[in-house]
Amino acid sequence: MIAVHGSVLAQEIEIESPNIAYSAIYPILIVFGVALVGVLVEAFAPRPRRYVVQTVLAAAGLGLAFVGTVLVAGDLPETQNGLARGGIEAEGALAVDGPTLFIWGAILLLSFFSVLLFAERRLESGVTAFAGQAAALPGTEAEREASTRGLEHTEVFPLMLFAVGGMMLFPASNDLLTMFVALEVLSFPLYLLCGLARRRRLLSQEAAVKYFLLGAFASGFFLYGIALVYGYAGTVTLAGIDGAITNRVGGDGLLLAGIGLMAVGLLFKIGAAPFHAWTPDVYQGAPTAVTGFMAACTKVAAFGALLRVFYVAFGGAQWNWMPMMWIVAALTMGVGCVLTLTQTDVKRMLAYSSIAHAGFLLTGFVGVQAATRDSDDMTSLVAVMFYLLAYGFTTLGAFAVVTVVRDSSGEATHLSRWAGLGKQSPVLAGVFALFMLAFLGLPATSGFMAKWAVFTSAWAGDAQLLVIIAVLASVITAFVYIRVIVLMFFADPVGEGPTVAMPSVLTVVTIAAGVVVTVALGVAPQPVLDLAHQAGEFVR
Amino acid sequence: MSVVGLLFLLMGAMAVGSALLVVTTARLVHSALWLVVTLGALAGCYLLLGAEFVAWVQILIYVGAVVVLLLFALMLTRAPTGVQTGLTTGNRVVAAATAGVVGLVLVTVVVAGFGGARVSVDEESVGSATSMGDAIFRHWVLPFEVLSVLLLAALVGAIVLSRGRASSGEETP
């Protein structure tokens, strides 16, 4: 009886295939596809060829995905009375709209240059900066053998592409479930990459374990927050949650707890205080190429997701989460600035500086300034997206500079070793000084335009007090950045002083890209601001 | 109370009771075996709710695969199988309180969010193979596929971190 029933069912049910517009989401598919090909290369290509194949594959894939993003951006339909462009794709899982595509473009460009840093081989005399054999315990015979045989892990390229794919999904997710999956996809490879440094392996492994444990903890908070919001709204789609906030009476406790817990997960990824404790240790321990990649790309992706969740889903409860974000922004700037002052290690200093920048970005995020039709006001979205692009290139360039200042034990990250760098290599020290000035926000650098954009939108969005705090914080951090510049140019080298290793063209191109973007966005920011402005608001 | 309701209560009590035993028993192997009872009782709950597909998947994957994997891990790592005294630490009170509060909040959420919802058990509306397939491979197809990418990334990472290469000159392609 059952069997007969089953066969009848099989004939009757017509399977509807999911409705997926590949023409809108193919940049993500390219990145994931290339990552999968990379895994196959690991399995089938002979070992000596893997490095070249993987590097070319990863760079080409990211370049292709960027071209795809530009093409997709070319024919986005207008919606919401011309306020937004784009649509909801992949059965409601992804929102491919202007801001998504801007963020995709930023992530793909930054990760393209990160691949070049990953592939740098000349600095470690012929091998990449990743561990030769991660499974070998530090200081053992197996490790020495791996290093004499010149082994290297080329798996880092597919892993990094998986992370990039997750980063692209994260800010594009249109429901909380997809967002959680994307968060895991972007985090997991990063945990692994952090532990794969060739030098100072214990520090690197400690960083990976710390990042993994705290990250898993933050993911737990995020998931619990999703559960609470689901209980409140009865749906996980962002538009549905927005509808529930507008229409539902009562149950605000659930919503507020949900928002708070989800904020913990997102603010952790951004590195905002008080969830910043992992940042310095992980930034210091991870291979510097990975640190640059994380500092630039993770921040872009996480801020994209934060903006989407809070503006689209929780926009109706703005007055409830605003005070919390106010405090977080002020605290983040305070912690970032004050602790930057006390650092003696370049990578830790850049880490705390990234915390301070997260605070500046949050200032733009808190002063919500929504778009109105036919106005050229600086909206929060435009300001934050511009800031992310500018900061991403500057910080990636700064970490690239860190990889070439070396002594006999690898990278010379202690600040005292940087004394007199200006005499040793005026060009490199000049470049680093430029990045420092951009962090500081000196006019004619991208940092100034970025801060100006964020502060303008926040001021217009009634966050004047926060802007004042931010300006004060900028003044405090100026001390640090100028101290580094003084140290490089006017201090005498200690002992032998640092040596500047000549990197291959890969690192040079990355540093050059950082310089070009930092100067270009400072001198002529208007095209990029226009681009961000054209992107419009999030689709709902 | 109907027979189904009574059975559901029994199954629920069984799941909670055996779950408590999982964390309180002093033998690791017993703990794994009590987990079989917990997961089996949960599968029973699903079955009573009309979600027969979820119930069988629960049996196949959790009871059949996860617990067996756990037992294999215990066996292969030569973990002590006898009575262990030092397993529960002084934190147990705090841990139990935290677990209790977390559970309480989740129950509150479910009641507050879906307390008024009524689903007829007689109709195969949720949890059947048809509705599950429809949900996973239509509406949630993208997150579902991305999850497989996540698993692949984790697998690659695990191999990178754990696999030592042969110390002789033999190269594996």
Boltz contact constraints between the chains, C-beta under 6 A:
constraints:
  - contact:
      token1: [A, 18]
      token2: [B, 138]
      max_distance: 6.0
  - contact:
      token1: [A, 18]
      token2: [B, 141]
      max_distance: 6.0
  - contact:
      token1: [A, 32]
      token2: [B, 149]
      max_distance: 6.0
  - contact:
      token1: [A, 46]
      token2: [B, 173]
      max_distance: 6.0
  - contact:
      token1: [A, 47]
      token2: [B, 171]
      max_distance: 6.0
  - contact:
      token1: [A, 90]
      token2: [B, 142]
      max_distance: 6.0
  - contact:
      token1: [A, 91]
      token2: [B, 139]
      max_distance: 6.0
  - contact:
      token1: [A, 93]
      token2: [B, 142]
      max_distance: 6.0
  - contact:
      token1: [A, 134]
      token2: [B, 160]
      max_distance: 6.0
  - contact:
      token1: [A, 134]
      token2: [B, 161]
      max_distance: 6.0
  - contact:
      token1: [A, 135]
      token2: [B, 162]
      max_distance: 6.0
  - contact:
      token1: [A, 135]
      token2: [B, 163]
      max_distance: 6.0
  - contact:
      token1: [A, 135]
      token2: [B, 164]
      max_distance: 6.0
  - contact:
      token1: [A, 153]
      token2: [B, 160]
      max_distance: 6.0
  - contact:
      token1: [A, 155]
      token2: [B, 156]
      max_distance: 6.0
  - contact:
      token1: [A, 155]
      token2: [B, 160]
      max_distance: 6.0
  - contact:
      token1: [A, 162]
      token2: [B, 153]
      max_distance: 6.0
  - contact:
      token1: [A, 177]
      token2: [B, 143]
      max_distance: 6.0
  - contact:
      token1: [A, 178]
      token2: [B, 143]
      max_distance: 6.0
  - contact:
      token1: [A, 181]
      token2: [B, 143]
      max_distance: 6.0
  - contact:
      token1: [A, 181]
      token2: [B, 146]
      max_distance: 6.0
  - contact:
      token1: [A, 181]
      token2: [B, 147]
      max_distance: 6.0
  - contact:
      token1: [A, 184]
      token2: [B, 150]
      max_distance: 6.0
  - contact:
      token1: [A, 185]
      token2: [B, 146]
      max_distance: 6.0
  - contact:
      token1: [A, 185]
      token2: [B, 150]
      max_distance: 6.0
  - contact:
      token1: [A, 188]
      token2: [B, 153]
      max_distance: 6.0
  - contact:
      token1: [A, 188]
      token2: [B, 154]
      max_distance: 6.0
  - contact:
      token1: [A, 189]
      token2: [B, 153]
      max_distance: 6.0
  - contact:
      token1: [A, 192]
      token2: [B, 157]
      max_distance: 6.0
  - contact:
      token1: [A, 228]
      token2: [B, 109]
      max_distance: 6.0
  - contact:
      token1: [A, 231]
      token2: [B, 109]
      max_distance: 6.0
  - contact:
      token1: [A, 231]
      token2: [B, 112]
      max_distance: 6.0
  - contact:
      token1: [A, 231]
      token2: [B, 113]
      max_distance: 6.0
  - contact:
      token1: [A, 234]
      token2: [B, 113]
      max_distance: 6.0
  - contact:
      token1: [A, 251]
      token2: [B, 112]
      max_distance: 6.0
  - contact:
      token1: [A, 254]
      token2: [B, 112]
      max_distance: 6.0
